[in-house]
Amino acid sequence: MKKLYIRFNDTFNDLNPQLKRYYIFLGASLVFSIGLQIGLSALGVPWFISIGLVMAIFILLPMIMRRRQMSKMGSYGSDSGTGGGFFGMGSQGGSGGVRYVCLVCNNKHKGGTCPRCGSKMQRADF
């Protein structure tokens, strides 16, 4: 039993701090849900209503926390579509997509071929 504890402790200490926080939150919300289930059944609430409430809390609480974390990263849910994305905090700068630069005439354009010289040799400009 002590070997199992040591192995668990070593594995848990080597985890990413964010992942560790998530596991602690998941365990705490599970304990809270079970306690709420027991408390509601002691008050005489029917089991199907208490299970529904517990499942709603177990699903909605992580969604609320995720939204709060995303709002700390940037303008989550804004109309501009920037902030908190995969490529960073609005890295496109409102350009509206990928632009290409022709390697022959150095013309910036959107599309497959250069409208100025017709060359297909280009690089992406983010």
Backbone bond lengths (Angstrom), bond angles and torsions (degrees), N, CA, C in turn:
res aa  C-N    CA-C-N  psi(-1)  N-CA   C-N-CA  omega(-1)  CA-C   N-CA-C  phi
1 M - - - 1.444 - - 1.528 110.82 -
2 K 1.330 116.89 -36.74 1.449 120.25 -179.64 1.528 110.84 -67.96
3 K 1.349 116.53 -35.97 1.464 119.71 177.75 1.531 111.07 -63.75
4 L 1.316 115.71 -39.02 1.457 120.17 178.68 1.530 110.40 -64.77
5 Y 1.326 116.92 -41.63 1.460 120.87 177.84 1.530 110.76 -63.65
6 I 1.307 117.52 -43.84 1.466 121.07 179.87 1.524 110.55 -63.51
7 R 1.339 116.51 -42.39 1.461 120.11 179.40 1.532 110.94 -64.89
8 F 1.333 117.05 -43.29 1.458 120.78 177.51 1.520 110.85 -63.05
9 N 1.323 117.57 -44.02 1.453 122.33 -178.81 1.530 110.84 -62.89
10 D 1.339 116.91 -42.65 1.462 120.15 178.40 1.526 110.98 -64.63
11 T 1.326 116.72 -43.42 1.457 120.47 179.90 1.512 111.00 -65.08
12 F 1.315 117.07 -42.02 1.461 121.04 -179.00 1.525 111.55 -67.64
13 N 1.321 117.84 -36.36 1.461 120.90 -179.96 1.521 112.04 -72.77
14 D 1.336 117.62 -24.26 1.460 120.78 -179.90 1.527 112.92 -85.05
15 L 1.326 118.05 -4.64 1.464 120.90 -177.57 1.522 111.84 -72.46
16 N 1.310 114.15 158.03 1.450 122.35 172.17 1.536 108.46 -61.42
17 P 1.330 119.20 137.28 1.468 119.73 -178.08 1.527 113.85 -58.40
18 Q 1.327 117.56 -35.22 1.463 119.64 178.38 1.521 111.04 -68.76
19 L 1.322 116.48 -39.66 1.461 120.28 178.17 1.531 110.41 -67.74
20 K 1.317 115.78 -37.79 1.464 120.21 177.36 1.527 110.46 -63.00
21 R 1.330 116.61 -43.95 1.461 120.98 178.08 1.526 110.69 -62.40
22 Y 1.345 116.88 -38.81 1.458 120.38 178.90 1.524 111.00 -64.74
23 Y 1.336 117.68 -43.25 1.467 120.55 179.18 1.531 111.61 -65.00
24 I 1.321 116.49 -39.08 1.465 119.53 177.63 1.522 109.91 -64.92
25 F 1.334 116.69 -43.74 1.463 120.13 177.79 1.529 111.11 -62.66
26 L 1.323 117.39 -40.94 1.463 120.93 -179.73 1.532 110.65 -63.84
27 G 1.328 117.07 -42.83 1.466 120.14 177.52 1.516 111.89 -65.78
28 A 1.340 116.14 -40.92 1.467 119.26 179.80 1.523 111.17 -66.57
29 S 1.326 117.50 -39.21 1.461 119.10 179.38 1.523 110.97 -70.32
30 L 1.329 117.72 -31.26 1.460 120.43 175.58 1.529 110.47 -67.04
31 V 1.329 117.17 -43.91 1.463 120.88 177.58 1.520 110.19 -63.66
32 F 1.333 117.81 -41.91 1.459 121.43 177.89 1.528 111.01 -62.53
33 S 1.329 116.87 -40.73 1.464 120.49 -179.77 1.525 111.51 -65.70
34 I 1.326 116.07 -42.58 1.467 119.29 178.69 1.529 110.12 -66.34
35 G 1.326 117.46 -41.34 1.462 120.43 177.02 1.515 112.28 -63.34
36 L 1.330 116.78 -39.85 1.455 120.29 176.74 1.526 111.36 -64.66
37 Q 1.328 115.94 -39.08 1.468 120.81 178.17 1.532 110.43 -62.12
38 I 1.320 116.55 -44.68 1.465 120.68 179.65 1.524 110.61 -66.79
39 G 1.334 116.69 -42.08 1.459 120.72 179.83 1.524 112.62 -64.65
40 L 1.320 116.99 -41.37 1.464 119.93 179.00 1.524 111.81 -68.78
41 S 1.340 116.36 -36.16 1.465 118.05 177.88 1.527 110.84 -69.43
42 A 1.340 117.78 -30.68 1.467 120.56 177.29 1.528 111.18 -70.25
43 L 1.341 116.17 -27.75 1.463 120.04 178.08 1.530 112.74 -81.49
44 G 1.301 116.75 -6.86 1.454 120.50 177.52 1.513 114.49 92.49
45 V 1.344 117.64 14.56 1.463 121.16 177.24 1.528 107.95 -74.26
46 P 1.333 118.87 135.47 1.471 120.18 179.17 1.525 111.18 -58.49
47 W 1.323 116.09 149.05 1.471 121.39 -172.93 1.521 112.21 -63.07
48 F 1.330 118.93 -35.19 1.464 119.61 -176.57 1.527 111.43 -71.93
49 I 1.332 117.50 -30.13 1.467 120.20 175.95 1.523 110.07 -73.40
50 S 1.332 116.53 -42.21 1.468 118.78 -179.18 1.526 111.53 -67.76
51 I 1.334 117.82 -37.07 1.471 119.84 176.88 1.518 110.06 -65.92
52 G 1.328 117.11 -39.63 1.465 120.30 176.69 1.512 112.33 -61.43
53 L 1.334 117.01 -43.63 1.463 120.59 178.23 1.524 112.09 -64.75
54 V 1.323 115.72 -43.01 1.465 119.75 -179.50 1.525 110.63 -65.03
55 M 1.324 117.06 -42.61 1.472 119.78 178.87 1.519 110.90 -65.61
56 A 1.333 117.44 -38.85 1.464 120.17 178.15 1.526 110.69 -62.95
57 I 1.315 117.07 -43.48 1.464 120.23 178.36 1.522 110.64 -66.28
58 F 1.329 116.96 -41.54 1.464 121.48 -178.34 1.522 111.13 -65.88
59 I 1.325 118.38 -27.44 1.462 121.59 179.04 1.526 110.88 -90.46
60 L 1.324 118.15 -42.42 1.463 121.04 -174.56 1.520 113.85 -74.86
61 L 1.313 118.00 -33.43 1.464 120.17 -177.88 1.539 112.28 -62.40
62 P 1.344 120.56 -46.90 1.470 118.21 175.68 1.527 113.26 -64.43
63 M 1.339 117.49 -32.18 1.461 119.17 177.88 1.525 111.08 -65.97
64 I 1.317 116.70 -40.24 1.462 120.41 178.48 1.523 110.18 -65.89
65 M 1.321 117.01 -42.63 1.460 119.97 179.51 1.523 111.52 -65.81
66 R 1.332 117.48 -38.64 1.462 120.99 178.44 1.524 110.67 -64.46
67 R 1.338 117.30 -41.06 1.454 120.51 178.68 1.525 110.84 -64.49
68 R 1.333 116.17 -38.46 1.466 119.65 178.47 1.530 111.00 -65.72
69 Q 1.329 116.83 -40.33 1.465 119.96 178.11 1.525 111.10 -66.85
70 M 1.339 116.91 -39.74 1.459 119.63 179.11 1.530 111.33 -67.85
71 S 1.325 117.29 -33.15 1.464 118.80 178.27 1.529 110.99 -69.96
72 K 1.324 117.50 -26.07 1.463 119.93 175.27 1.525 111.01 -71.35
73 M 1.345 116.55 -28.66 1.463 119.99 -179.12 1.520 112.23 -74.92
74 G 1.294 118.02 -33.95 1.456 120.20 -178.06 1.501 110.46 178.94
75 S 1.312 115.49 -159.55 1.459 120.51 -177.50 1.515 109.44 -83.80
76 Y 1.315 116.12 78.42 1.460 122.31 -179.29 1.521 109.85 -72.46
77 G 1.324 116.31 128.72 1.452 120.54 177.24 1.511 113.76 82.89
78 S 1.316 118.15 11.89 1.455 119.57 179.35 1.519 110.13 -82.48
79 D 1.320 116.00 167.54 1.456 120.64 -178.74 1.517 112.28 -75.75
80 S 1.309 118.06 -21.88 1.455 119.94 -176.39 1.517 112.34 -73.39
81 G 1.331 117.96 -23.94 1.453 121.07 178.15 1.508 113.58 79.40
82 T 1.319 118.12 10.32 1.453 120.18 -179.56 1.510 109.74 -105.70
83 G 1.316 115.54 160.94 1.451 120.57 174.94 1.504 113.04 95.19
84 G 1.318 116.20 126.92 1.437 121.23 174.76 1.505 114.75 73.28
85 G 1.286 117.89 15.30 1.450 120.69 -178.19 1.509 112.38 -85.45
86 F 1.326 115.68 -173.85 1.455 120.93 -177.90 1.514 111.20 -68.73
87 F 1.331 117.34 -34.70 1.455 120.76 -177.11 1.516 112.59 -97.56
88 G 1.312 118.08 14.87 1.448 120.11 173.59 1.511 112.80 109.87
89 M 1.302 113.89 -164.05 1.452 121.44 -172.09 1.526 110.52 -85.61
90 G 1.296 117.67 80.89 1.456 120.68 176.20 1.503 112.30 64.97
91 S 1.323 116.96 48.50 1.450 121.02 -173.59 1.521 112.90 -67.43
92 Q 1.329 118.50 -18.59 1.448 119.94 -178.27 1.510 111.81 -81.61
93 G 1.294 117.81 -19.54 1.442 121.00 174.64 1.515 113.79 67.06
94 G 1.314 118.74 27.03 1.450 121.29 177.70 1.510 113.57 79.61
95 S 1.342 118.63 15.77 1.458 120.44 -177.68 1.521 111.86 -74.96
96 G 1.318 118.40 -19.28 1.453 120.94 175.21 1.510 114.18 85.32
97 G 1.306 119.80 13.54 1.452 120.75 176.47 1.515 111.96 144.80
98 V 1.318 115.69 -169.47 1.454 121.88 -178.69 1.524 109.19 -85.63
99 R 1.309 115.72 132.97 1.461 120.87 174.71 1.513 107.70 -111.52
100 Y 1.305 116.53 151.42 1.452 122.32 -178.57 1.517 109.71 -114.37
101 V 1.333 115.37 150.30 1.457 121.86 177.16 1.520 107.41 -118.71
102 C 1.327 115.60 124.80 1.460 121.16 179.31 1.529 109.31 -69.33
103 L 1.334 117.14 134.95 1.460 120.86 -178.96 1.526 111.90 -81.88
104 V 1.330 117.86 -15.06 1.456 121.39 -179.41 1.526 110.97 -87.41
105 C 1.341 116.23 -54.36 1.470 119.55 -174.75 1.527 113.74 -110.63
106 N 1.327 117.85 0.99 1.464 123.89 176.91 1.532 112.62 62.63
107 N 1.322 117.74 33.26 1.458 123.20 179.48 1.527 108.96 -90.79
108 K 1.351 117.15 134.41 1.463 120.85 176.06 1.519 108.69 -90.02
109 H 1.349 115.37 132.22 1.461 119.78 -177.64 1.510 109.57 -156.57
110 K 1.350 115.19 170.81 1.459 122.90 173.71 1.509 107.22 -112.03
111 G 1.310 117.24 125.63 1.461 117.92 175.25 1.507 113.46 133.55
112 G 1.346 115.01 -174.55 1.462 121.13 -173.42 1.511 114.36 -80.60
113 T 1.311 117.91 -44.24 1.458 120.67 -178.42 1.521 109.95 -117.58
114 C 1.304 115.68 155.38 1.453 121.17 179.98 1.534 108.90 -72.66
115 P 1.337 118.01 128.48 1.470 118.74 179.34 1.534 113.36 -71.83
116 R 1.324 117.08 -19.53 1.467 119.51 -178.41 1.515 112.30 -82.86
117 C 1.376 117.19 -50.35 1.462 119.16 -174.98 1.520 113.49 -114.29
118 G 1.341 119.00 -10.97 1.458 121.88 177.95 1.524 114.54 83.40
119 S 1.322 117.37 6.24 1.457 121.01 -178.36 1.537 110.80 -74.85
120 K 1.325 115.46 147.79 1.464 120.54 176.28 1.525 111.35 -101.52
121 M 1.315 117.80 1.52 1.457 122.24 178.58 1.530 107.75 -83.72
122 Q 1.312 116.59 113.55 1.458 120.45 -176.42 1.515 110.23 -151.75
123 R 1.319 114.72 164.37 1.471 121.17 173.74 1.510 108.19 -127.32
124 A 1.329 115.81 153.22 1.466 120.87 179.89 1.519 109.25 -80.10
125 D 1.316 116.02 139.41 1.452 122.55 178.43 1.524 107.52 -121.73
126 F 1.358 116.70 109.31 1.460 120.77 -176.43 1.496 111.58 -90.60
